[in-house]
């Protein structure tokens, strides 16, 4: 995820990425389609590695939503709230998947990185 964010935004600082998304809009909805898709795929990869305990899975869901849709601010609050709720729900579900989800997450992350590199 960090590599995808770095390629897309030029930094791994969540403050900088959040600031950019606050001005430009959610990463998953802004810019070239390949770059936007890279952020969605990075969020999916993060959700797939959610830990088995519920609080950890919830935190992973919030982090995935932050990467794809940024902080809630401006006119994007409803979109970001829905994205956070969906990501947390998916992370809570993903923790019950079998262990094969971890290698799948690595493949999804690699695809996300390829889209990020091609979309910038």
C-alpha positions as CSV (number, residue, x, y, z in Angstrom):
1,X,0.0,0.0,0.0
2,X,2.8,2.4,0.9
3,X,4.4,2.0,-2.5
4,X,1.2,2.6,-4.3
5,X,0.5,5.7,-2.3
6,X,4.1,6.9,-2.9
7,X,3.8,6.4,-6.6
8,X,0.4,8.1,-6.8
9,X,1.1,11.0,-4.5
10,X,4.8,11.3,-4.3
11,X,4.9,10.7,-0.5
12,X,3.8,8.1,2.1
13,X,2.9,10.8,4.6
14,X,-0.8,10.3,5.5
15,X,-1.0,14.0,6.4
16,X,0.2,15.0,2.9
17,X,-2.0,12.5,1.2
18,X,-5.0,13.6,3.3
19,X,-4.3,17.2,2.5
20,X,-4.1,16.4,-1.3
21,X,-7.3,14.5,-1.1
22,X,-8.9,17.3,0.8
23,X,-8.2,19.6,-2.0
24,X,-8.4,17.4,-5.1
25,X,-11.0,14.9,-3.9
26,X,-10.9,11.2,-3.0
27,X,-8.0,9.3,-4.6
28,X,-10.3,6.6,-5.8
29,X,-12.5,9.1,-7.7
30,X,-9.8,11.6,-8.8
31,X,-7.3,11.6,-11.6
32,X,-6.5,9.1,-14.3
33,X,-8.6,5.9,-14.1
34,X,-5.6,3.7,-13.7
35,X,-4.3,5.8,-10.7
36,X,-7.8,5.8,-9.1
37,X,-8.1,2.1,-9.6
38,X,-4.7,1.6,-8.0
39,X,-6.0,3.2,-4.8
40,X,-9.0,1.0,-4.7
41,X,-6.9,-2.1,-5.2
42,X,-4.5,-0.9,-2.5
43,X,-7.5,-0.6,-0.1
44,X,-8.7,-4.1,-1.0
45,X,-5.2,-5.5,-0.3
46,X,-5.2,-3.8,3.1
47,X,-8.6,-5.2,3.9
48,X,-7.6,-8.7,3.0
49,X,-4.9,-8.8,5.6
50,X,-7.2,-7.7,8.5
51,X,-6.2,-9.3,11.8
52,X,-8.5,-11.9,13.5
53,X,-9.5,-9.6,16.3
54,X,-12.4,-7.2,15.7
55,X,-10.8,-4.0,16.9
56,X,-7.8,-4.6,14.7
57,X,-10.0,-5.4,11.7
58,X,-12.0,-2.2,12.3
59,X,-8.8,-0.1,12.4
60,X,-7.6,-1.8,9.2
61,X,-10.9,-0.9,7.5
62,X,-10.5,2.7,8.6
63,X,-7.0,2.8,7.2
64,X,-8.1,1.3,3.9
65,X,-10.9,3.9,3.5
66,X,-8.4,6.7,4.3
67,X,-6.1,5.6,1.5
68,X,-8.8,5.3,-1.1
69,X,-11.1,8.2,0.0
70,X,-9.1,10.4,2.3
71,X,-10.2,12.3,5.4
72,X,-13.7,13.5,5.8
73,X,-13.8,17.2,4.9
74,X,-15.5,19.6,2.6
75,X,-18.3,18.3,0.5
76,X,-17.0,14.7,0.5
77,X,-18.2,13.8,4.0
78,X,-21.0,11.4,2.9
79,X,-18.8,9.6,0.4
80,X,-16.1,9.2,2.9
81,X,-18.4,8.0,5.7
82,X,-20.0,5.4,3.5
83,X,-16.5,4.3,2.3
84,X,-15.3,3.9,5.9
85,X,-18.4,1.9,6.9
86,X,-18.0,-0.4,3.9
87,X,-14.3,-0.9,4.4
88,X,-14.7,-1.7,8.1
89,X,-17.5,-4.1,7.3
90,X,-15.4,-5.8,4.6
91,X,-12.4,-6.0,7.0
92,X,-14.6,-7.6,9.6
93,X,-15.7,-10.2,7.0
94,X,-12.2,-10.7,5.6
95,X,-10.8,-11.8,9.0
96,X,-12.9,-15.0,8.7
97,X,-11.5,-15.9,5.3
98,X,-8.9,-18.8,5.2
99,X,-5.2,-18.0,5.3
100,X,-4.9,-18.0,1.4
101,X,-6.2,-14.4,1.6
102,X,-2.7,-13.2,2.5
103,X,-1.0,-14.3,-0.8
104,X,-4.0,-13.0,-2.7
105,X,-3.5,-9.6,-0.9
106,X,0.1,-9.5,-2.1
107,X,-1.0,-10.1,-5.7
108,X,-3.6,-7.4,-5.4
109,X,-1.1,-5.0,-4.0
110,X,1.3,-5.8,-6.8
111,X,-1.4,-5.1,-9.4
112,X,-2.3,-1.9,-7.5
113,X,1.4,-0.8,-7.8
114,X,1.4,-1.6,-11.5
115,X,-1.7,0.5,-12.1
116,X,-0.3,3.4,-9.9
117,X,2.9,3.4,-12.0
118,X,1.0,3.3,-15.3
119,X,-1.6,5.9,-14.2
120,X,0.7,8.7,-13.2
